[in-house]
Amino acid sequence: MNLDGLVVRTARIEDYDTLMKLEQKLIDAERPLNASLKKESAYYYNIEKLIFDQSSRLIVGEISGVIVATGYIQVRHSKPALEHEYHGYLGFMYVAEEYRGLGLNKVILQDLVRWGQSQGISDFYLDVYAENNSAIRAYEKFGFKSSLLEMKLDTKL
Ligand SMILES: CC(C)(COP(=O)(O)OP(=O)(O)OC[C@H]1O[C@@H](n2cnc3c(N)ncnc32)[C@H](O)[C@@H]1OP(=O)(O)O)[C@@H](O)C(=O)NCCC(=O)NCCS
């Protein structure tokens, strides 16, 4: 596998059904990392909003007309205590299994960060499960550093 013929473009409403399916694949990939995820009808994103909102950019990587990667950035208000008023929040990072490890996520991140910079953003955040080693490695290689650590107490256990 290689990335020959890769086209990176903004998502269109015609992509909606495919994006809904890829969202489920991403959620399935994260199920082993979070026992609290609903077994059915779990959704993360408002895909229509990500496509149409001016404050977000949802992109896809396409090879031979097939969407093999996704990612979005959303300009969000930052906490009042922070120096930056706005930040870029990144999500829906998904690469089809057969294209992983080829730097495709890096291409997606580069596009999204550049777009954020063009909107005046210089601080970028994302959430990743602490045990998602391949994702963490990909983000660290891009330049991300660990910041906040979410802790959870499950009193049902
Ligand atoms: C996380 C994910 C998006 C990374 O996409 P990717 O295109 O494979 O990532 P890249 O090829 O750009 O990775 C960059 C670096 O991460 C490392 N890396 C990525 N996947 C790896 C893997 N499976 N094993 C080891 N290292 C890996 C590589 O070292 C790579 O650097 P290199 O190209 O210099 O060798 C992809 O693995 C994926 O879709 N996973 C399932 C969904 C998911 O967990 N999404 C993240 C939610 S936060």
The ligand as an SDF file (V2000), in Angstrom:
LIG
                    3D

 48 50  0  0  0  0  0  0  0  0999 V2000
   -4.3040    6.9060   14.9620 C   0  0  0  0  0  0  0  0  0  0  0  0
   -4.3200    6.8570   13.4400 C   0  0  0  0  0  0  0  0  0  0  0  0
   -5.3080    7.9120   12.9460 C   0  0  0  0  0  0  0  0  0  0  0  0
   -2.9080    7.1640   12.9350 C   0  0  0  0  0  0  0  0  0  0  0  0
   -2.9690    7.2190   11.5250 O   0  0  0  0  0  0  0  0  0  0  0  0
   -1.7010    6.8390   10.5950 P   0  0  0  0  0  0  0  0  0  0  0  0
   -1.9690    7.3910    9.2540 O   0  0  0  0  0  0  0  0  0  0  0  0
   -1.4310    5.4000   10.7100 O   0  0  0  0  0  0  0  0  0  0  0  0
   -0.5720    7.6640   11.2990 O   0  0  0  0  0  0  0  0  0  0  0  0
    0.7830    8.1250   10.6190 P   0  0  0  0  0  0  0  0  0  0  0  0
    1.2100    7.1000    9.6050 O   0  0  0  0  0  0  0  0  0  0  0  0
    0.6530    9.5390   10.1890 O   0  0  0  0  0  0  0  0  0  0  0  0
    1.6800    8.0050   11.8960 O   0  0  0  0  0  0  0  0  0  0  0  0
    2.7440    8.7840   12.1910 C   0  0  0  0  0  0  0  0  0  0  0  0
    3.6470    8.0220   13.1260 C   0  0  0  0  0  0  0  0  0  0  0  0
    2.9570    7.3080   14.1360 O   0  0  0  0  0  0  0  0  0  0  0  0
    3.5230    6.0040   14.2980 C   0  0  0  0  0  0  0  0  0  0  0  0
    2.4880    5.0020   14.1350 N   0  0  0  0  0  0  0  0  0  0  0  0
    1.2500    5.1610   13.5970 C   0  0  0  0  0  0  0  0  0  0  0  0
    0.5660    4.0100   13.6240 N   0  0  0  0  0  0  0  0  0  0  0  0
    1.3910    3.1090   14.1820 C   0  0  0  0  0  0  0  0  0  0  0  0
    1.2450    1.7340   14.4940 C   0  0  0  0  0  0  0  0  0  0  0  0
    0.1070    1.0500   14.2280 N   0  0  0  0  0  0  0  0  0  0  0  0
    2.2820    1.1270   15.0740 N   0  0  0  0  0  0  0  0  0  0  0  0
    3.4030    1.7910   15.3440 C   0  0  0  0  0  0  0  0  0  0  0  0
    3.5970    3.1010   15.0770 N   0  0  0  0  0  0  0  0  0  0  0  0
    2.6030    3.7420   14.5040 C   0  0  0  0  0  0  0  0  0  0  0  0
    4.5490    5.8130   13.2580 C   0  0  0  0  0  0  0  0  0  0  0  0
    5.7840    5.7930   13.9390 O   0  0  0  0  0  0  0  0  0  0  0  0
    4.4360    7.0100   12.3670 C   0  0  0  0  0  0  0  0  0  0  0  0
    5.6650    7.6090   12.1770 O   0  0  0  0  0  0  0  0  0  0  0  0
    6.5630    7.2790   10.9050 P   0  0  0  0  0  0  0  0  0  0  0  0
    5.6790    7.5030    9.7170 O   0  0  0  0  0  0  0  0  0  0  0  0
    7.6860    8.2580   10.9970 O   0  0  0  0  0  0  0  0  0  0  0  0
    6.9670    5.8610   11.0730 O   0  0  0  0  0  0  0  0  0  0  0  0
   -4.7330    5.4540   12.9210 C   0  0  0  0  0  0  0  0  0  0  0  0
   -3.8850    4.5050   13.5010 O   0  0  0  0  0  0  0  0  0  0  0  0
   -6.1600    5.0660   13.2360 C   0  0  0  0  0  0  0  0  0  0  0  0
   -7.0810    5.3980   12.4650 O   0  0  0  0  0  0  0  0  0  0  0  0
   -6.4050    4.3650   14.3590 N   0  0  0  0  0  0  0  0  0  0  0  0
   -7.7570    3.9090   14.7110 C   0  0  0  0  0  0  0  0  0  0  0  0
   -8.6250    5.0660   15.1360 C   0  0  0  0  0  0  0  0  0  0  0  0
   -7.9910    5.8670   16.2410 C   0  0  0  0  0  0  0  0  0  0  0  0
   -7.5360    5.3300   17.2330 O   0  0  0  0  0  0  0  0  0  0  0  0
   -7.9890    7.1890   16.0630 N   0  0  0  0  0  0  0  0  0  0  0  0
   -7.4000    8.1030   17.0080 C   0  0  0  0  0  0  0  0  0  0  0  0
   -8.4190    8.6080   17.9410 C   0  0  0  0  0  0  0  0  0  0  0  0
   -7.7310    9.7640   19.0950 S   0  0  0  0  0  0  0  0  0  0  0  0
  1  2  1  0
  2  3  1  0
  2  4  1  0
  2 36  1  0
  4  5  1  0
  5  6  1  0
  6  7  2  0
  6  8  1  0
  6  9  1  0
  9 10  1  0
 10 11  2  0
 10 12  1  0
 10 13  1  0
 13 14  1  0
 14 15  1  0
 15 16  1  0
 15 30  1  0
 16 17  1  0
 17 18  1  0
 17 28  1  0
 18 19  1  0
 18 27  1  0
 19 20  2  0
 20 21  1  0
 21 22  1  0
 21 27  2  0
 22 23  1  0
 22 24  2  0
 24 25  1  0
 25 26  2  0
 26 27  1  0
 28 29  1  0
 28 30  1  0
 30 31  1  0
 31 32  1  0
 32 33  2  0
 32 34  1  0
 32 35  1  0
 36 37  1  0
 36 38  1  0
 38 39  2  0
 38 40  1  0
 40 41  1  0
 41 42  1  0
 42 43  1  0
 43 44  2  0
 43 45  1  0
 45 46  1  0
 46 47  1  0
 47 48  1  0
M  END
$$$$
